[in-house]
């Protein structure tokens, strides 16, 4: 396999949001070999071109659509352990790519406002997942503070 093909696999892996083992299995690659390619790319020994999105690092979102069988008044409702209820009455958006979970409120707000071009104060729920898809962050403005 050529170096360019290896670099293409590493780039596709980075864009996929899968962990290395799941990606290697999906692509029919030997895990240990693929992990070595990723390691070489991290060290700069394997040149990988930037992500293929139109704006490098641009976050993409998908709007969640309810099936026709669900009443049109349906909305996402999450009841937290302290009794707080979060309702996404004006839409639900899920980030397609994983997000660095170190991002706090301002970073997520900025991603919604600049890349999705939505107002985070709209009443919609914006969901973000981590690389291994084991954590979820939700951005929701309840109207209780600010303008």
C-alpha positions in Angstrom: 0.0 0.0 0.0 1.4 3.4 -0.9 2.2 6.1 1.6 -0.6 8.3 0.0 -3.1 5.6 0.6 -2.0 5.2 4.3 -2.3 9.0 4.7 -5.8 8.9 3.2 -6.8 6.2 5.7 -5.5 8.3 8.6 -7.3 11.4 7.4 -10.6 9.4 7.0 -10.1 8.0 10.5 -9.7 11.5 11.9 -12.9 12.6 10.2 -14.9 9.5 11.1 -15.2 10.0 14.8 -14.6 6.3 15.4 -11.9 4.9 17.6 -8.9 3.3 15.9 -10.1 -0.3 16.4 -13.6 0.3 15.1 -12.2 2.2 12.1 -9.7 -0.5 11.2 -12.4 -3.1 11.5 -14.8 -1.1 9.3 -12.1 -0.6 6.6 -10.8 -4.2 6.7 -7.3 -3.2 8.0 -5.2 -5.0 10.6 -5.6 -3.0 13.8 -1.9 -3.0 14.8 -0.8 -1.9 11.3 -3.3 0.9 11.3 -2.4 2.0 14.8 1.2 2.3 13.7 0.2 4.5 10.7 -1.7 6.8 13.1 1.3 7.0 15.4 3.6 7.9 12.5 1.2 10.6 11.5 1.2 12.0 15.0 5.0 12.2 15.0 5.0 13.9 11.6 6.6 10.9 9.8 3.5 10.4 7.7 2.2 13.5 5.9 -1.6 13.7 6.2 -3.4 16.5 4.3 -5.9 18.6 6.2 -9.5 17.5 6.7 -11.7 17.7 3.6 -14.3 20.0 5.0 -14.8 23.3 3.2 -13.4 25.2 6.2 -10.6 23.5 8.1 -11.8 22.6 11.5 -15.4 23.6 10.7 -17.9 21.7 12.8 -20.9 20.2 11.0 -24.3 19.8 12.5 -27.2 17.6 11.7 -30.7 18.6 12.6 -32.7 15.8 14.2 -36.0 15.1 12.5 -38.8 13.2 14.2 -40.6 10.5 12.2 -44.1 11.2 10.9 -45.6 9.0 13.6 -44.5 11.3 16.3 -46.9 14.2 17.0 -45.6 17.6 15.7 -45.7 19.0 19.2 -43.0 16.5 20.2 -39.7 17.9 21.6 -36.6 16.6 23.3 -37.0 16.5 27.0 -34.1 15.7 29.4 -34.8 15.5 33.1 -31.6 15.9 35.1 -31.0 14.3 38.5 -31.5 17.6 40.3 -35.0 18.0 38.8 -34.1 20.5 36.1 -35.9 19.8 32.8 -34.3 20.8 29.5 -36.7 20.9 26.5 -35.6 21.4 22.9 -38.9 22.9 21.6 -37.2 24.7 18.7 -35.0 22.0 17.3 -32.3 19.6 18.1 -28.9 19.8 16.5 -26.1 17.1 16.9 -22.5 17.9 16.0 -21.5 15.3 13.4 -17.8 15.4 14.3 -16.5 14.7 17.8 -15.7 17.8 19.9 -12.8 18.4 22.3 -14.6 18.0 25.6 -12.3 20.5 27.2 -14.4 23.2 25.4 -16.6 25.0 27.9 -19.6 27.2 27.4 -18.0 29.9 25.3 -16.3 27.5 22.9 -19.5 25.6 22.3 -21.6 28.8 22.0 -19.0 30.1 19.4 -19.3 26.9 17.4 -23.1 27.2 17.2 -23.1 30.9 16.4 -20.3 30.9 13.8 -20.3 27.5 12.1 -24.0 26.6 12.3 -25.1 30.2 12.1 -27.8 29.7 14.6 -28.6 31.7 17.6 -27.8 29.6 20.7 -30.6 31.5 22.5 -33.2 30.1 20.1 -34.5 27.4 22.5 -32.9 24.6 20.5 -30.7 22.0 22.0 -27.2 21.6 20.6 -25.5 18.3 21.4 -21.8 17.5 21.2 -20.0 14.1 21.6 -16.4 13.2 22.4 -14.0 11.2 20.2 -14.9 7.9 21.8 -18.6 8.7 21.9 -18.9 8.0 25.6 -19.8 11.6 26.7 -22.3 14.1 25.7 -22.5 17.8 26.3 -25.6 19.8 25.6 -25.9 23.5 25.1 -29.3 24.9 25.9 -30.3 28.5 26.8 -33.2 28.5 29.2 -33.6 32.3 29.1 -32.9 32.8 32.8 -29.8 35.0 32.4 -28.4 37.5 29.9 -30.1 39.0 26.9 
